Structures are given as structure tokens and as C-alpha cells.
Amino acid sequence: MQVKKSSSLRSLDPMLVKGVLRVGGRLASSVREAKHQIILPTRDHMTNLSVEYYHQISGHSGIQYVNSLGRKKVWIINHKRKFC
């Protein structure tokens, strides 16, 4: 997938899988659960729903635990703060 050099996506080496933009890179042969996360924009309704979902399924746990759950499946672009 071609990405402009100035794009914030460039460092993620994105790939399009079945119409969903995912993190690419060297993880193709990895067995880790957190490979090829779905890329979401910082300010978006889906992003907000995702953060809320992981916060709820964690039983409203602390920030670090919610972060670890969410980052296994979702990568939020330019997300400076914690996942939740």
C-alpha cells in the first residue's frame, strides 16, 4: 500500500485486509495475539466505542489493564494519552 511520506500512517506500514486498514510490518510471521491491529483515527465514533468497550469488559479496571486489552486489537493514530 502506498502512503505519503508526510502521513502519520507511514511508520505503521499499513495494509488493507478485506477493506480494513491494519498495522503491517514484520509481524506477519509472528504468533503474538497483537499483530496487525485495526487502525482507527484519533477522533472518531468507532474509536470512542472501542475504548468504551475495552473499559467495560475490563470491569472498569485501571488504565494500564484497559490499555493492554485494547492495544491487542486496535491501534489509535497519534493517540498521545492512554488508551482509555
Secondary structure, 3 states (H helix, E strand, C coil): CCCCCCCCCHHHCCEEECCEEECCCHHHHCCCCCCCCEEECCCCHHHHHHHHHHHHHCCCCCHHHHHHHHCCCEEECCCCCCCC
